[in-house]
Amino acid sequence: MKWLGSLIVAGALVGGCSKKGPENGTGSGTAAGSAVAVGSGSAEVIPPYTPAADVPAPIKAAIAAPDRSDADRKLDAGRKPGEVLAFFKIVPGEKIGEIFAGGGYTTELMARTVGEGGTIFAQNTKEAMDKFLRKPWSERAAKPVMKHVVGVENPADAPFPADAKDLGAVITVLNYHDIVNAKADRAKMNKAVFDALAPGGVYGIVDSSAQDGSGTRDCETLHRIDEAVVKQEVLAAGFKLDAESDVLRNPADKRDWSSSPRAAGERRGTSDRFVLRFVKP
C-alpha cells in the first residue's frame, strides 16, 4: 500500500531512526544550531537551527539535549520543533496523545519536554509497525528518555486506549494526509480525539499544503492535503479553531511536487505547511 510507504518515510526516516546517528553529542555538541556532526569518520552537515527567543526553556532544553541523534538534529531546521511545540502549548507534566507517531522524532522531543510527570500515548497502526516501523520505533523506545511514552498499536480512527483521557494535547505532524490514504474514518478519529482531551485541550495539526480547492486529491500522489479539508473535518467534530501559525509557511512553494522525504530530495523541509491549533471548548 502506497500510504504505508509514505508513513515509513515520514516516520522512521523523518524520525531519524532508520539509520541511527551518533547519540553521544560527538561533533554536534550540545547546542541546537550546530552546523557539522562527525560520524563514521566523515563530516555530516547539520543545518543550523536556533529556536526563537520566546520558546519556553523546557522545549529549548529538549532540543539541545546532548544525547539526541544527529539524524534527528538534521531535521530541526526544516521542522522548527521549538516554535511548533510552543505553539501547541506542550509543557512539563502534561499528558499528550500523538497520532501516527512514525519513528518518533516528535515523540522524543515531547517526552523530553513533559519530563517525569508527563505521559505520551504514541499511536501507530499495527500494520505499519509490522511492515516498517517496529525496528526503528523499538530502538528509539529503548532510550531512557522514552520511559514515559506508551506505544499504542491501534487503528487511526480509534487511536488511544481507555486510560488516555483528560489529555492536555493531541497532535499529528505531517500525517493527516496519510490518515486519508489509510482510508481511516476521519470523523470517528476526530471524535475520539475530542473525547480524549480535557476541556481546553489542544488538537494540533501540521501538514503540507495542497493547492486550494484540491480537497484530498493530492494526498497519495504529492503527500499534501488542502488545508480547508482539515479545518472542515476537525470543526465538524466540535472543535474551535484557536490559532494558526505561519512558522512553516513558504509562499514560494507552488504545491505541485511531492513533499514525501524520499521524493522531495533537496527540497525536503521546504514545503508550505499549515500549523493549526484547535481547542476543545
C-alpha positions as CSV (number, residue, x, y, z in Angstrom):
1,M,0.0,0.0,0.0
2,K,1.4,3.4,-1.0
3,W,0.3,5.1,2.2
4,L,2.4,2.8,4.2
5,G,5.5,3.6,2.2
6,S,4.8,7.2,2.9
7,L,4.4,6.6,6.6
8,I,7.8,4.9,7.0
9,V,9.4,7.8,5.1
10,A,7.5,10.3,7.2
11,G,8.1,8.4,10.4
12,A,11.1,6.2,10.6
13,L,13.1,8.1,8.0
14,V,11.9,11.5,9.1
15,G,12.2,10.4,12.7
16,G,15.9,9.7,12.1
17,C,15.7,6.1,13.2
18,S,16.1,4.0,10.1
19,K,19.8,4.6,10.5
20,K,20.9,5.7,13.9
21,G,23.2,8.6,14.1
22,P,25.8,9.3,16.9
23,E,23.9,9.6,20.2
24,N,26.7,11.0,22.4
25,G,26.8,14.5,21.0
26,T,30.2,14.0,19.4
27,G,30.8,16.6,16.7
28,S,27.3,18.0,17.0
29,G,27.9,19.4,20.5
30,T,25.1,20.1,23.0
31,A,23.6,23.2,21.4
32,A,20.9,23.4,18.8
33,G,22.3,25.2,15.7
34,S,25.4,23.2,15.2
35,A,26.5,23.0,11.6
36,V,28.6,19.9,11.4
37,A,28.5,16.5,13.0
38,V,31.1,13.8,12.8
39,G,30.0,10.3,12.2
40,S,31.6,7.2,10.6
41,G,34.8,9.1,10.0
42,S,33.2,11.8,7.8
43,A,31.7,15.2,8.3
44,E,27.9,15.4,8.1
45,V,26.2,18.8,7.6
46,I,23.5,19.6,10.1
47,P,21.6,22.8,9.1
48,P,21.8,25.4,11.9
49,Y,18.7,25.8,14.0
50,T,18.2,28.0,17.0
51,P,14.7,28.2,18.5
52,A,13.0,31.6,18.7
53,A,13.8,33.6,21.9
54,D,10.2,33.2,23.2
55,V,10.2,29.4,23.0
56,P,9.9,28.1,26.6
57,A,13.0,26.8,28.3
58,P,11.9,23.2,28.7
59,I,11.4,22.9,24.9
60,K,14.7,24.6,24.2
61,A,16.4,22.1,26.6
62,A,14.7,19.2,24.9
63,I,16.1,20.3,21.5
64,A,19.6,21.0,22.9
65,A,19.8,17.6,24.7
66,P,23.3,16.2,24.0
67,D,22.0,12.6,23.6
68,R,19.7,13.4,20.7
69,S,20.8,11.7,17.5
70,D,22.5,13.7,14.7
71,A,19.9,12.2,12.3
72,D,17.2,14.0,14.3
73,R,19.1,17.2,14.6
74,K,19.4,17.3,10.8
75,L,15.6,17.7,10.6
76,D,15.3,20.5,13.1
77,A,15.9,23.5,10.8
78,G,13.2,22.3,8.4
79,R,10.6,21.4,11.1
80,K,11.2,24.1,13.7
81,P,10.2,22.0,16.6
82,G,10.7,24.7,19.2
83,E,8.2,27.1,17.6
84,V,5.8,24.3,16.8
85,L,5.7,22.6,20.2
86,A,5.5,26.0,21.9
87,F,2.5,26.9,19.6
88,F,0.8,23.6,20.7
89,K,1.5,24.6,24.3
90,I,3.4,21.5,25.2
91,V,4.5,21.9,28.8
92,P,6.2,19.8,31.6
93,G,4.0,17.3,33.3
94,E,1.4,17.1,30.5
95,K,-0.4,14.0,29.2
96,I,-0.3,14.0,25.4
97,G,-1.6,11.9,22.6
98,E,0.1,11.6,19.2
99,I,-1.5,10.1,16.0
100,F,0.9,8.4,13.6
101,A,4.0,8.9,15.6
102,G,6.1,7.2,12.9
103,G,9.7,6.6,14.1
104,G,9.3,9.1,16.9
105,Y,11.1,12.3,16.1
106,T,8.4,14.5,17.6
107,T,7.6,11.9,20.2
108,E,11.0,12.0,21.7
109,L,11.1,15.8,21.8
110,M,7.7,15.9,23.6
111,A,8.9,13.2,26.0
112,R,11.9,15.3,26.9
113,T,9.6,18.3,27.4
114,V,6.9,16.8,29.5
115,G,9.5,15.1,31.7
116,E,9.0,12.8,34.7
117,G,5.5,13.9,35.4
118,G,4.2,13.6,31.9
119,T,2.9,10.8,29.6
120,I,2.8,10.4,25.8
121,F,0.4,8.0,24.2
122,A,2.1,7.5,20.8
123,Q,-0.1,5.7,18.2
124,N,0.9,3.8,15.1
125,T,-1.1,1.2,13.3
126,K,-0.1,-2.4,13.9
127,E,0.1,-2.8,10.1
128,A,2.6,0.0,9.8
129,M,4.6,-1.3,12.8
130,D,4.8,-4.8,11.3
131,K,5.7,-3.7,7.9
132,F,8.1,-0.8,8.5
133,L,8.3,0.7,12.0
134,R,8.9,-2.0,14.6
135,K,12.7,-1.9,14.5
136,P,13.2,1.9,14.3
137,W,10.5,2.5,16.9
138,S,11.9,-0.2,19.3
139,E,15.4,1.4,19.0
140,R,14.1,4.8,20.0
141,A,11.7,3.5,22.6
142,A,14.7,1.8,24.4
143,K,16.2,5.2,25.2
144,P,15.8,6.2,28.9
145,V,14.1,9.4,28.0
146,M,11.2,7.5,26.4
147,K,10.2,5.6,29.6
148,H,7.0,7.6,30.0
149,V,6.0,7.0,26.4
150,V,3.2,4.4,25.9
151,G,3.4,2.9,22.4
152,V,-0.1,2.2,21.1
153,E,-0.8,-0.1,18.1
154,N,-4.4,0.9,17.3
155,P,-6.2,2.0,14.1
156,A,-6.1,5.7,13.4
157,D,-9.8,6.1,13.9
158,A,-9.6,4.5,17.4
159,P,-6.2,5.8,18.3
160,F,-5.9,5.7,22.1
161,P,-6.5,3.2,25.0
162,A,-9.3,3.8,27.5
163,D,-6.9,5.3,30.1
164,A,-5.9,8.1,27.7
165,K,-8.3,10.7,28.9
166,D,-8.2,14.3,30.1
167,L,-5.2,14.8,27.8
168,G,-3.8,18.3,27.5
169,A,-3.0,17.9,23.8
170,V,-3.2,15.6,20.9
171,I,-1.0,16.2,17.8
172,T,-0.4,14.8,14.4
173,V,2.6,16.1,12.4
174,L,2.8,15.7,8.6
175,N,0.4,12.7,8.6
176,Y,-3.2,13.8,8.3
177,H,-2.9,13.2,4.6
178,D,-1.7,9.6,5.4
179,I,-4.8,9.1,7.5
180,V,-6.7,9.8,4.3
181,N,-4.5,7.4,2.4
182,A,-5.1,4.7,5.0
183,K,-8.9,5.0,4.4
184,A,-9.4,5.6,8.1
185,D,-12.7,7.0,9.3
186,R,-11.6,10.6,10.0
187,A,-14.9,11.7,11.5
188,K,-14.5,8.8,14.0
189,M,-10.9,9.7,14.6
190,N,-11.5,13.4,15.3
191,K,-14.4,12.5,17.6
192,A,-12.1,10.1,19.5
193,V,-9.5,12.9,19.9
194,F,-12.3,15.3,21.1
195,D,-13.3,12.7,23.7
196,A,-9.8,12.1,24.9
197,L,-9.0,15.7,25.5
198,A,-9.7,17.7,28.6
199,P,-11.8,20.8,28.2
200,G,-9.5,23.5,26.8
201,G,-7.1,20.8,25.4
202,V,-5.3,21.4,22.2
203,Y,-5.6,19.4,18.9
204,G,-2.5,20.4,16.9
205,I,-2.1,19.5,13.2
206,V,0.8,20.1,10.9
207,D,0.7,19.0,7.2
208,S,2.0,20.1,3.8
209,S,-0.4,22.3,1.8
210,A,-2.0,21.2,-1.4
211,Q,-3.4,23.6,-3.8
212,D,-6.5,25.5,-2.7
213,G,-9.7,23.7,-3.7
214,S,-7.9,20.3,-4.4
215,G,-9.5,18.6,-1.4
216,T,-7.9,15.2,-0.9
217,R,-6.8,14.7,-4.5
218,D,-3.0,15.1,-3.8
219,C,-2.9,13.1,-0.5
220,E,-1.4,10.0,-2.1
221,T,0.5,11.4,-5.1
222,L,2.0,14.5,-3.6
223,H,1.6,13.8,0.2
224,R,-0.3,17.0,0.7
225,I,-3.8,17.9,1.7
226,D,-6.0,21.0,1.2
227,E,-5.9,22.9,4.5
228,A,-9.6,23.7,4.1
229,V,-10.5,20.0,4.3
230,V,-8.7,19.6,7.6
231,K,-10.4,22.6,9.1
232,Q,-13.8,21.5,7.9
233,E,-13.4,18.0,9.3
234,V,-12.0,19.0,12.7
235,L,-14.5,21.7,13.3
236,A,-17.3,19.2,12.5
237,A,-16.1,17.2,15.5
238,G,-16.9,20.1,17.8
239,F,-13.5,21.8,18.0
240,K,-12.9,25.5,17.8
241,L,-10.0,26.9,15.6
242,D,-7.9,28.7,18.2
243,A,-5.0,29.9,16.2
244,E,-2.8,29.4,13.1
245,S,1.0,29.7,12.8
246,D,2.9,30.8,9.8
247,V,6.2,29.4,11.2
248,L,6.4,26.7,8.4
249,R,4.9,28.7,5.6
250,N,6.7,29.0,2.3
251,P,4.9,31.3,-0.2
252,A,7.3,30.3,-2.9
253,D,6.1,26.7,-2.8
254,K,3.9,26.0,-5.8
255,R,2.4,23.0,-4.1
256,D,2.9,20.9,-7.3
257,W,5.7,18.5,-6.1
258,S,5.7,15.6,-3.6
259,S,6.6,16.5,-0.1
260,S,7.5,12.9,0.8
261,P,11.1,13.0,2.1
262,R,12.1,10.3,-0.4
263,A,10.8,12.2,-3.4
264,A,11.5,15.7,-2.2
265,G,15.3,15.4,-2.2
266,E,16.9,18.8,-1.5
267,R,13.5,20.4,-1.2
268,R,12.8,18.3,1.9
269,G,11.5,20.5,4.7
270,T,10.6,23.4,2.4
271,S,7.0,22.6,1.5
272,D,4.4,25.2,2.5
273,R,3.0,23.7,5.7
274,F,0.0,24.8,7.7
275,V,0.1,24.7,11.5
276,L,-3.3,24.7,13.1
277,R,-4.3,24.8,16.8
278,F,-7.8,23.7,17.6
279,V,-9.2,23.5,21.1
280,K,-11.9,21.5,22.8
281,P,-14.5,24.0,24.3
